[in-house]
Amino acid sequence: MIRELSAVAPRFRLLALFWLLIPAWGAALEETGFFLKDGDRVVFYGDSITDQRLYTSFVETYVMTRFPRIKVTFINSGVSGDRVTGGQAGSIYVRLQRDVFAYQPTVMTIMLGMNDGGYRAFDQESFDVYAGGYRHIVQMVKQAVPGIRLTLIRPSPYDDVTRPVTFAGGYNKVLTRYGEFIEELGQREGLTVADLNTSVVAALEAANNVSAEAAKKIVPDRVHPAPGGHLLMAEALLKAWKAPAMVTAVEIDVAGKRAVRADNTRVTDLETDDRIAWTQVDGALPMPLDSEDESVAVALHASDFVEALDQEPLKITGLPAARYTLKIDGDGQGSFTKQQLTEGVNLATLPTPMAKQAAVVHDLTLRHGGVHFARWRLVQLNLRNIPAAHTQAASDALDALEQEVIQQQREAAHPKPHRYELVAE
């Protein structure tokens, strides 16, 4: 045992030194005014669109990779078919007690409306039920969890862009009216409101102008977005939470032999004589974006996601040669002209080691969400009326398993040192 501890001691000292150097990064990130804080417990509440566990997973992965030093817990409590009155998983009273309050949240998001409108033209009676029910939810939550920070979400869109409307005005116009109510309620109650409708419709219109068939992939069945649509919804929620665009920003003056800028990162061991190389230890990872998924590729092309939330600029000035290959840890990341490097290259758009590490974090995000779903929906909810002796033990075991996966997720989100090199071509 002593021999084993001796072997890991140097590595432990190195990691301890690394994390001691980071507090300034944390302070800088707090200055962004981001909505979530260390120790927050976030419950996503909604219907089948939340139940898809996609926009919620993108939001979680963003937080994990952009703020790896804070601990935020995420719980998805979306159930297909839900309305403001509840649904197949129980009444609104049961749903809130079991699926929200039990988790002692500090933050809660609410997105309801898709089912409440009835998929038909605007009906005043249905709207009144929705408005009254939504107000009641807000009041119940505020009363049960004093101090909770609520984010009300305007309903995501019904796709009336890429397909013909089924009645005058279309169903999304109804959802827009419901969203206006949410906006008014949020202002009246002093709550944060996120609009997950407008930006997705804008992307649908932009994509539709290029290719109608490609645009349909964003919301394939008009109701439930594909991953690309959920990415845009996550962007809208993150913007409402004042999420920063920057991952890191580095500028190196080769002629001056110095790092001019190093935001949310540390640049060390800079070489500018025989070769151009340096080491970076970043404070965050880029957002992993799977552009192999066609819906994601279409959504990225039709939106400002990268510009708004995934900026990792690297600028190199004072270069003597006309073109260079950028290497990170010995692997080529692309060939760039002197002009491109002078203007800046967004590393977040490249398959860097940092992006690959972030993809591991996202995979663990999806996996712990799956474990939670199994515990909540397949055990707790599915067996709620069955007197099975091992139900509680199964729930406890799955809760413990989920915590193990979350711990791995958090560890995977810690950035690692990387060696950069520019090789003249």
C-alpha positions as CSV (number, residue, x, y, z in Angstrom):
1,M,0.0,0.0,0.0
2,I,2.8,2.4,0.9
3,R,4.6,1.6,-2.4
4,E,1.3,2.3,-4.3
5,L,0.9,5.7,-2.5
6,S,4.4,6.7,-3.3
7,A,3.9,5.9,-6.9
8,V,0.8,8.2,-7.2
9,A,2.2,11.0,-5.0
10,P,4.0,13.0,-7.7
11,R,0.9,12.9,-9.9
12,F,-1.2,14.0,-6.9
13,R,1.1,16.9,-6.2
14,L,1.0,17.9,-9.9
15,L,-2.8,17.9,-10.0
16,A,-3.0,19.7,-6.7
17,L,-0.7,22.4,-8.0
18,F,-2.8,22.6,-11.2
19,W,-6.1,23.2,-9.4
20,L,-4.4,25.7,-7.0
21,L,-3.7,27.9,-10.1
22,I,-7.3,28.0,-11.2
23,P,-9.2,30.2,-8.7
24,A,-8.7,33.3,-10.9
25,W,-10.5,31.5,-13.7
26,G,-13.5,30.8,-11.5
27,A,-13.7,34.4,-10.5
28,A,-13.6,35.5,-14.1
29,L,-16.4,33.1,-15.0
30,E,-18.6,34.4,-12.1
31,E,-18.3,37.9,-13.7
32,T,-20.3,36.6,-16.7
33,G,-23.4,36.7,-14.6
34,F,-24.3,33.1,-15.5
35,F,-27.6,32.0,-13.9
36,L,-26.5,28.8,-12.3
37,K,-24.2,28.7,-9.3
38,D,-22.1,26.1,-7.5
39,G,-24.4,23.7,-5.6
40,D,-27.5,24.3,-7.6
41,R,-30.0,21.5,-8.2
42,V,-31.9,22.0,-11.4
43,V,-35.2,20.2,-12.3
44,F,-36.4,20.3,-15.8
45,Y,-40.2,20.0,-15.8
46,G,-42.3,19.5,-18.9
47,D,-44.0,17.3,-21.4
48,S,-42.7,14.9,-24.1
49,I,-40.3,17.4,-25.5
50,T,-38.6,17.6,-22.2
51,D,-39.0,13.9,-21.8
52,Q,-36.8,13.4,-24.9
53,R,-33.9,14.3,-22.6
54,L,-32.1,16.2,-25.4
55,Y,-32.2,19.9,-24.9
56,T,-31.8,19.2,-21.2
57,S,-28.7,17.1,-21.9
58,F,-27.2,19.7,-24.1
59,V,-27.6,22.3,-21.4
60,E,-26.1,20.0,-18.8
61,T,-23.1,19.2,-21.0
62,Y,-22.5,22.9,-21.7
63,V,-22.5,23.6,-17.9
64,M,-20.3,20.7,-17.1
65,T,-17.7,21.6,-19.8
66,R,-17.8,25.4,-19.5
67,F,-17.8,25.4,-15.7
68,P,-15.9,22.2,-14.7
69,R,-15.1,23.5,-11.2
70,I,-18.7,24.0,-10.0
71,K,-21.1,21.2,-9.0
72,V,-24.6,21.5,-10.4
73,T,-27.0,18.6,-10.3
74,F,-29.6,18.1,-13.1
75,I,-32.8,16.1,-12.9
76,N,-35.1,15.6,-15.9
77,S,-38.8,15.3,-14.9
78,G,-40.5,15.6,-18.2
79,V,-43.4,13.2,-19.0
80,S,-45.0,12.7,-22.4
81,G,-48.5,14.1,-22.8
82,D,-48.3,16.3,-19.7
83,R,-50.4,19.5,-19.5
84,V,-50.7,22.1,-16.7
85,T,-53.0,19.7,-14.9
86,G,-50.6,16.7,-15.1
87,G,-51.1,13.6,-17.1
88,Q,-50.4,9.9,-17.3
89,A,-47.8,10.1,-14.5
90,G,-50.3,11.7,-12.1
91,S,-52.0,14.9,-11.3
92,I,-50.1,18.2,-11.1
93,Y,-50.1,17.8,-7.3
94,V,-48.6,14.3,-7.5
95,R,-46.1,15.3,-10.2
96,L,-44.8,18.3,-8.3
97,Q,-44.5,16.5,-5.0
98,R,-42.8,13.3,-6.4
99,D,-40.9,14.6,-9.4
100,V,-39.9,18.1,-8.3
101,F,-40.1,18.9,-4.6
102,A,-38.5,15.5,-3.6
103,Y,-35.3,16.7,-5.2
104,Q,-35.1,19.9,-3.2
105,P,-34.3,22.0,-6.3
106,T,-32.8,25.4,-6.2
107,V,-33.7,26.0,-9.9
108,M,-36.6,24.7,-11.9
109,T,-37.6,25.2,-15.6
110,I,-41.2,24.7,-16.8
111,M,-42.1,24.1,-20.4
112,L,-45.8,23.2,-21.0
113,G,-48.2,24.1,-23.7
114,M,-47.8,21.8,-26.7
115,N,-50.6,19.5,-25.5
116,D,-52.6,22.2,-23.7
117,G,-53.5,23.9,-27.0
118,G,-55.1,20.8,-28.3
119,Y,-53.4,21.0,-31.8
120,R,-56.3,23.1,-33.0
121,A,-57.1,26.7,-33.6
122,F,-57.0,29.1,-30.6
123,D,-59.8,28.3,-28.1
124,Q,-60.4,30.7,-25.3
125,E,-61.6,28.0,-22.9
126,S,-58.5,25.9,-23.4
127,F,-56.3,29.0,-23.0
128,D,-58.0,29.9,-19.7
129,V,-57.4,26.4,-18.3
130,Y,-53.8,26.7,-19.4
131,A,-53.3,30.2,-18.0
132,G,-55.0,29.4,-14.7
133,G,-53.1,26.1,-14.4
134,Y,-49.8,27.6,-15.1
135,R,-50.3,30.4,-12.6
136,H,-51.2,27.7,-10.0
137,I,-48.0,25.7,-10.7
138,V,-45.9,28.8,-10.2
139,Q,-47.6,29.6,-6.9
140,M,-47.4,26.0,-5.7
141,V,-43.7,25.9,-6.5
142,K,-42.9,29.2,-4.9
143,Q,-44.8,28.3,-1.8
144,A,-43.3,24.8,-1.4
145,V,-39.7,25.8,-2.2
146,P,-39.1,29.4,-1.0
147,G,-36.2,31.1,-2.8
148,I,-36.3,28.7,-5.8
149,R,-35.2,30.4,-9.1
150,L,-37.8,29.6,-11.7
151,T,-37.3,29.8,-15.5
152,L,-40.5,29.8,-17.4
153,I,-40.1,28.5,-21.0
154,R,-42.3,29.6,-23.9
155,P,-43.5,26.5,-25.7
156,S,-41.2,25.1,-28.4
157,P,-42.6,25.3,-31.9
158,Y,-45.0,23.3,-34.0
159,D,-43.4,23.2,-37.4
160,D,-45.6,25.3,-39.7
161,V,-42.6,26.4,-41.8
162,T,-41.7,23.3,-43.7
163,R,-45.2,21.8,-44.1
164,P,-48.5,23.4,-44.9
165,V,-50.6,24.6,-42.0
166,T,-53.6,22.5,-41.1
167,F,-55.9,25.4,-40.3
168,A,-55.8,29.2,-40.8
169,G,-52.8,30.7,-39.0
170,G,-51.4,27.3,-38.0
171,Y,-50.9,25.7,-34.7
172,N,-47.6,27.5,-33.9
173,K,-49.5,30.8,-33.8
174,V,-51.5,29.3,-31.0
175,L,-48.3,28.3,-29.2
176,T,-47.0,31.8,-29.7
177,R,-50.1,33.2,-28.0
178,Y,-49.5,30.9,-25.1
179,G,-45.8,32.0,-25.1
180,E,-46.9,35.6,-24.8
181,F,-48.9,34.7,-21.7
182,I,-45.7,33.1,-20.3
183,E,-43.7,36.2,-21.0
184,E,-46.3,38.4,-19.2
185,L,-46.5,36.1,-16.3
186,G,-42.7,36.0,-16.0
187,Q,-42.5,39.8,-16.0
188,R,-45.3,40.1,-13.4
189,E,-43.7,37.5,-11.1
190,G,-40.1,38.7,-11.7
191,L,-39.0,35.4,-13.2
192,T,-36.6,34.5,-15.9
193,V,-38.3,33.6,-19.2
194,A,-36.7,31.7,-22.1
195,D,-38.1,31.7,-25.6
196,L,-37.6,28.2,-27.2
197,N,-39.9,29.0,-30.1
198,T,-38.7,32.1,-32.0
199,S,-35.1,31.1,-32.7
200,V,-36.0,27.6,-33.8
201,V,-38.6,29.0,-36.2
202,A,-36.0,31.4,-37.5
203,A,-33.6,28.5,-38.1
204,L,-36.4,26.5,-39.8
205,E,-37.1,29.4,-42.1
206,A,-33.4,29.9,-42.9
207,A,-32.9,26.2,-43.6
208,N,-36.1,26.0,-45.6
209,N,-34.8,28.7,-47.9
210,V,-31.9,26.5,-48.7
211,S,-33.4,23.1,-48.7
212,A,-37.0,22.2,-47.6
213,E,-36.0,18.5,-47.1
214,A,-33.0,19.4,-45.0
215,A,-35.1,21.8,-42.9
216,K,-37.6,19.1,-42.1
217,K,-34.9,17.2,-40.2
218,I,-34.9,19.9,-37.4
219,V,-38.4,18.9,-36.2
220,P,-39.2,15.7,-38.1
221,D,-42.8,15.1,-36.9
222,R,-43.6,18.8,-36.5
223,V,-43.7,18.5,-32.7
224,H,-40.6,16.6,-31.4
225,P,-37.3,18.1,-32.4
226,A,-34.4,16.0,-33.6
227,P,-31.0,16.6,-31.9
228,G,-30.4,19.7,-34.1
229,G,-33.7,21.3,-33.0
230,H,-32.9,20.5,-29.3
231,L,-29.5,22.1,-29.7
232,L,-31.2,25.3,-30.8
233,M,-33.6,25.1,-27.9
234,A,-30.7,24.5,-25.5
235,E,-29.0,27.6,-27.0
236,A,-32.1,29.7,-26.3
237,L,-32.3,28.5,-22.7
238,L,-28.6,29.1,-22.1
239,K,-28.9,32.6,-23.6
240,A,-31.7,33.4,-21.2
241,W,-29.3,32.3,-18.4
242,K,-26.6,34.6,-19.8
243,A,-24.2,31.8,-20.8
244,P,-20.8,33.1,-22.0
245,A,-19.7,32.5,-25.6
246,M,-16.0,32.1,-24.7
247,V,-14.4,28.8,-24.0
248,T,-10.8,30.2,-24.0
249,A,-9.1,32.9,-26.0
250,V,-5.4,33.0,-26.8
251,E,-3.2,35.4,-28.8
252,I,0.5,34.8,-29.3
253,D,2.9,37.3,-30.8
254,V,5.7,35.2,-32.3
255,A,7.8,38.2,-33.2
256,G,7.5,39.6,-29.7
257,K,8.0,36.2,-28.1
258,R,5.1,36.5,-25.8
259,A,1.5,35.6,-25.1
260,V,-0.6,38.7,-25.6
261,R,-3.8,37.2,-24.4
262,A,-4.7,34.1,-22.4
263,D,-8.4,34.3,-21.3
264,N,-9.6,31.3,-19.2
265,T,-6.4,29.5,-19.8
266,R,-2.7,29.5,-19.0
267,V,0.0,29.6,-21.6
268,T,3.4,28.3,-20.5
269,D,6.7,27.0,-22.0
270,L,6.4,29.2,-25.1
271,E,9.0,28.6,-27.8
272,T,9.4,31.0,-30.7
273,D,13.0,30.5,-31.9
274,D,13.7,27.2,-33.7
275,R,10.0,26.2,-33.5
276,I,6.7,27.7,-32.4
277,A,5.2,25.8,-29.5
278,W,3.6,26.2,-26.2
279,T,1.5,24.5,-23.5
280,Q,-2.0,25.4,-22.5
281,V,-4.0,24.4,-19.4
282,D,-7.5,25.6,-20.1
283,G,-10.3,26.4,-17.7
284,A,-13.0,24.9,-19.8
285,L,-13.8,22.6,-22.7
286,P,-15.7,23.4,-26.0
287,M,-19.2,22.3,-26.6
288,P,-19.2,18.9,-28.3
289,L,-21.1,19.2,-31.5
290,D,-21.8,16.1,-33.6
291,S,-22.0,17.5,-37.1
292,E,-22.3,13.9,-38.4
293,D,-25.9,14.1,-37.3
294,E,-27.6,15.7,-40.2
295,S,-30.1,17.6,-38.1
296,V,-27.3,19.1,-36.0
297,A,-25.4,20.1,-39.2
298,V,-28.5,21.8,-40.6
299,A,-29.2,23.5,-37.3
300,L,-25.6,24.8,-37.0
301,H,-25.7,26.1,-40.5
302,A,-29.0,27.9,-40.0
303,S,-28.2,29.4,-36.6
304,D,-25.7,31.4,-34.6
305,F,-24.9,28.6,-32.1
306,V,-21.2,28.6,-32.6
307,E,-20.9,32.4,-32.6
308,A,-23.1,32.7,-29.5
309,L,-21.9,29.8,-27.3
310,D,-18.8,28.1,-28.7
311,Q,-15.9,30.5,-29.2
312,E,-12.3,29.2,-28.7
313,P,-10.2,31.7,-30.7
314,L,-6.5,31.2,-31.3
315,K,-4.6,34.1,-32.9
316,I,-1.0,34.0,-33.9
317,T,0.7,37.1,-35.1
318,G,4.2,37.9,-36.3
319,L,4.6,34.6,-38.3
320,P,7.4,34.4,-40.8
321,A,6.0,31.7,-43.1
322,A,3.0,31.8,-45.4
323,R,1.2,28.6,-44.1
324,Y,1.3,26.3,-41.1
325,T,0.0,23.0,-39.8
326,L,-1.4,23.3,-36.3
327,K,-0.7,20.3,-34.1
328,I,-2.0,19.6,-30.6
329,D,-0.3,16.8,-28.7
330,G,1.4,15.8,-32.0
331,D,-1.8,15.4,-34.0
332,G,-2.5,17.7,-36.9
333,Q,-5.6,19.8,-36.6
334,G,-5.5,21.5,-39.9
335,S,-3.5,23.7,-42.3
336,F,-3.9,27.4,-42.0
337,T,-2.5,30.4,-43.8
338,K,-0.6,33.2,-42.0
339,Q,-3.6,35.4,-42.6
340,Q,-6.1,33.0,-41.1
341,L,-3.9,32.6,-38.0
342,T,-3.5,36.3,-37.7
343,E,-7.3,36.8,-37.8
344,G,-7.9,33.9,-35.5
345,V,-9.0,30.2,-35.8
346,N,-12.0,29.0,-33.7
347,L,-10.6,25.8,-32.2
348,A,-14.1,24.8,-31.1
349,T,-15.0,23.9,-34.7
350,L,-12.0,21.5,-35.0
351,P,-11.7,17.8,-33.8
352,T,-9.2,18.8,-31.1
353,P,-8.3,16.6,-28.0
354,M,-10.4,19.1,-26.0
355,A,-13.5,18.5,-28.2
356,K,-13.0,14.7,-27.9
357,Q,-12.8,15.0,-24.2
358,A,-16.0,17.1,-24.2
359,A,-17.7,14.4,-26.2
360,V,-16.9,11.9,-23.4
361,V,-18.6,14.2,-21.0
362,H,-21.7,14.4,-23.1
363,D,-21.8,10.6,-23.5
364,L,-21.7,10.4,-19.7
365,T,-24.5,13.0,-19.5
366,L,-26.7,10.9,-21.6
367,R,-25.8,7.7,-19.7
368,H,-26.6,9.1,-16.2
369,G,-29.9,10.5,-17.7
370,G,-30.7,7.0,-18.8
371,V,-30.0,5.5,-15.4
372,H,-32.2,8.2,-13.7
373,F,-35.0,7.4,-16.2
374,A,-34.7,3.7,-15.3
375,R,-35.0,4.4,-11.6
376,W,-37.8,6.9,-11.9
377,R,-39.9,5.6,-14.7
378,L,-39.3,1.9,-14.8
379,V,-39.1,1.3,-11.1
380,Q,-40.6,4.1,-9.0
381,L,-43.4,5.0,-11.3
382,N,-44.0,1.7,-13.1
383,L,-44.2,-0.3,-9.9
384,R,-45.9,2.3,-7.7
385,N,-49.0,0.2,-7.3
386,I,-47.2,-3.2,-7.1
387,P,-46.3,-4.4,-3.6
388,A,-42.9,-5.7,-4.6
389,A,-40.5,-6.2,-1.7
390,H,-37.3,-5.1,-3.6
391,T,-38.6,-1.9,-5.2
392,Q,-36.9,0.4,-2.7
393,A,-33.6,-1.6,-2.9
394,A,-33.7,-1.4,-6.7
395,S,-34.3,2.4,-6.5
396,D,-31.5,2.9,-4.1
397,A,-29.1,0.8,-6.1
398,L,-29.9,2.8,-9.3
399,D,-29.5,6.1,-7.4
400,A,-26.1,5.0,-6.3
401,L,-25.2,3.9,-9.8
402,E,-26.3,7.3,-11.2
403,Q,-24.1,9.1,-8.7
404,E,-21.1,7.0,-9.8
405,V,-21.7,8.0,-13.4
406,I,-22.1,11.6,-12.4
407,Q,-18.8,11.5,-10.6
408,Q,-17.1,10.1,-13.7
409,Q,-18.8,12.8,-15.7
410,R,-17.4,15.5,-13.5
411,E,-14.0,14.1,-13.5
412,A,-14.1,13.8,-17.3
413,A,-14.9,17.5,-17.5
414,H,-11.6,18.6,-15.9
415,P,-9.4,20.1,-18.7
416,K,-6.0,18.6,-19.3
417,P,-2.7,20.2,-20.3
418,H,-2.0,20.2,-24.1
419,R,1.1,20.9,-26.1
420,Y,0.6,23.1,-29.2
421,E,2.9,23.4,-32.2
422,L,2.9,25.3,-35.5
423,V,4.9,23.7,-38.2
424,A,5.7,25.7,-41.3
425,E,4.7,24.0,-44.6
